[in-house]
Amino acid sequence: MDVLVLAAGRGARFGGDKLLADLKGAPLVAWALRTALAAPARRVLVAVGDDPRLIAALRAEAMRLEALERLVLVPAPGAAEGMGASLSAVAAAVSEDVDGVFVFLGDMPAIRSETPARLATALDGPDRIVVPVHNGRRGHPVLFGANWLAALRTREGDEGARELIAGAGPRLSPVEVEDPGVLLDVDRPEDLARIGPVTEAGARDR
């Protein structure tokens, strides 16, 4: 498996530089990267824009975790068009021999380290999409079986993978998780305070 992390957006609603915002002494994106690197995956491919500070922050975090060899930074030149453009760019860099890919969002810092492994155990075929569910709501990360890779590579604009999930029907496998972090993303500066306590809990098991 590989992990795809979407980290090329500018964070307009946040006021810019969202993924570099400080959260308990580390850039926001570093928390998402920590969980991505803890996933049962061979490589972590991160869609990035042209901000050298973000690229440096990702490399520094991977180096700190002694996982730099697993980190692949993938330029997403069309990121301004929306999430779909970033997703297609990073999915294009995945090798054909994977049995699945996780899709993480760079602005979700509170996902617990055990959650990706729980999703991986539920992937029982290449046609499956495994989604975490908490309190009746679907969240992230989402794990796509290998047969979805071609569709991920054709995302455009801001559509992301939501359309694929909505149309998966019986191929969708929801997994209940005791992890509120699968629902918590950062859109605005005030969200950092809302996520803080959960992030601290996640940090202790990393």
Disulfide bonds with the S-S distance in Angstrom:
none
